[in-house]
């Protein structure tokens, strides 16, 4: 799927115009795909790339690497096992580790599973408005053109036919 995105993150001073080609695994839902694209917008930086997705269960959904190939950002979308996040934190010293959800129940389950782990605060947990995700997922087409604006803890998306918005909740560390 092709996403042409005009991105403005006012708090971070980010303005970008990018085209993202995103592969969708046959078992992946449209909502999860949209969550990955919204997460890419939320955490955007020049080297942030989509991972192999469901094809490789050990790989992140999104990853950024420095020029030496070292992981600087590891991102899981939709679901994340505590063990996988622990490995990401332990094996990628200094990297930002994020888990982004469109469902509060899954986020809360992960937060509970990480409770008691001394480095739990090294993982940033995000919750994007599920209605925003499902509303954007309802347009299942191959080419998308989005204008995405992030202001504070709110995300605005204009997909050419309608403008939608939703809250962003964050807990844990954002470096």
CORWOQUI-V705937 format. One record per pair of residues at least 24 apart in sequence whose C-alpha atoms are under 7 Angstrom apart, sorted by the first residue. I is the first residue (numbers start at 0). J is the second residue. D is the distance in Angstrom with one decimal. If there is no record, write none. Layout:
# CORWOQUI-V705937
((I;J;D) (I;J;D))
This chain:
# CORWOQUI-V705937
((0;141;4.7) (0;142;6.0) (1;141;6.1) (1;142;4.8) (1;143;6.1) (2;142;6.0) (2;143;4.7) (2;144;5.8) (3;143;6.1) (3;144;4.7) (3;145;6.2) (4;144;6.0) (4;145;4.9) (4;146;5.8) (4;147;6.9) (5;145;6.4) (5;146;4.7) (5;147;6.1) (6;40;6.9) (6;146;6.1) (6;147;4.8) (6;148;6.0) (7;147;6.3) (7;148;4.8) (7;149;6.2) (8;148;5.8) (8;149;4.6) (8;150;6.3) (9;149;6.2) (9;150;5.6) (10;150;6.2) (10;151;6.4) (24;53;6.3) (29;136;5.5) (30;132;6.1) (30;133;5.8) (30;136;5.2) (31;77;6.2) (33;132;6.3) (33;135;7.0) (33;136;6.0) (34;76;6.8) (34;101;6.9) (34;132;6.2) (35;76;6.0) (38;99;6.9) (70;94;6.2) (71;95;6.1) (72;96;5.9) (73;97;6.3) (74;98;5.8) (75;99;6.3) (76;100;6.0) (77;101;6.5) (78;105;6.8) (81;109;6.6) (81;112;6.5) (81;113;6.3) (95;174;6.7) (96;121;6.8) (96;122;5.1) (96;123;6.3) (97;122;5.5) (97;123;4.7) (97;124;6.0) (98;123;6.3) (98;124;5.0) (98;125;6.2) (99;124;6.0) (99;125;4.5) (99;126;5.8) (100;125;6.1) (100;126;4.8) (100;127;6.1) (101;126;5.7) (101;127;5.0) (101;128;5.9) (101;129;4.7) (101;132;6.8) (102;126;6.9) (102;129;6.1) (120;171;4.9) (120;172;5.9) (121;171;6.6) (121;172;5.8) (122;171;5.9) (122;172;6.4) (123;169;6.9) (123;170;5.7) (123;171;4.3) (123;172;5.1) (123;173;6.2) (124;169;5.7) (124;170;5.2) (124;171;6.1) (125;167;7.0) (125;168;5.5) (125;169;4.5) (125;170;6.5) (126;167;5.7) (126;168;5.0) (126;169;6.5) (127;166;6.2) (127;167;4.9) (127;168;6.6) (128;165;5.1) (128;166;5.4) (128;167;6.5) (131;163;6.5) (131;164;6.2) (131;165;5.7))
